[in-house]
Amino acid sequence: MGSLLHFEFKKPVPGIYSVQLFTQTGQLIHAEEIELNEKNQLVSIKVPSVTDGTYFIRMRNKKTEKEYPEKIVIE
């Protein structure tokens, strides 16, 4: 099965983003693309079943190549 991760963006830079989820050791466990518009937006992505722990998410705007890394805890 899998889990849903929810993200809320307030006034995002519009565009297509690459979203990647990594383990603490840097192993890529999920990747997908999402599209954001100019309005506040709630986005959900389905990720594979993972054990509880700390993970890293990296979003990258495909046009500007600006990256937005975040550390997340899955319980």
C-alpha positions in Angstrom: 0.0 0.0 0.0 1.2 3.6 0.2 0.7 6.8 2.0 -0.4 10.3 0.9 1.8 13.3 1.7 0.1 16.6 1.7 1.8 20.0 1.0 0.3 23.4 1.2 1.8 26.1 -1.0 1.1 29.8 -0.3 1.6 32.0 -3.4 3.9 29.5 -5.2 5.9 30.4 -8.2 3.8 28.9 -11.0 5.2 26.1 -13.0 6.0 22.4 -13.2 8.0 21.0 -10.3 9.9 17.7 -9.9 9.2 16.3 -6.5 11.7 13.7 -5.1 11.6 11.8 -1.8 14.8 10.5 -0.3 15.8 8.4 2.7 18.4 9.7 5.1 21.1 7.8 3.2 20.2 9.6 0.0 18.3 6.7 -1.7 15.5 8.0 -4.0 12.3 6.3 -3.1 9.7 8.3 -5.1 9.7 10.9 -7.9 6.9 12.6 -9.7 6.0 15.9 -11.4 3.4 18.4 -10.2 2.1 21.6 -11.6 1.5 24.7 -9.4 -0.5 27.8 -10.2 -0.4 31.3 -8.6 -3.0 30.6 -6.0 -2.6 28.9 -2.6 -2.7 25.3 -3.4 -2.9 22.0 -1.5 -1.0 19.1 -3.2 -1.1 15.4 -2.3 1.3 12.9 -3.6 1.1 9.1 -3.2 4.3 7.6 -2.0 5.2 3.9 -1.5 5.0 2.3 2.0 7.9 3.4 4.0 8.9 2.9 7.6 8.5 5.7 10.1 11.4 8.0 10.2 13.0 11.1 8.8 13.1 11.7 5.0 14.0 14.5 2.7 11.9 16.0 0.0 13.3 18.1 -2.8 11.2 20.1 -5.1 12.7 21.7 -8.2 11.1 24.2 -10.5 11.8 22.7 -14.0 12.0 26.1 -15.7 14.0 28.1 -13.1 15.8 25.1 -11.6 15.4 26.6 -8.2 15.3 23.9 -5.5 13.3 23.7 -2.3 14.6 21.0 0.0 12.7 20.1 3.2 13.2 17.5 5.9 10.0 15.6 6.9 9.1 13.1 9.5 6.8 10.2 8.6 5.0 8.6 11.5 
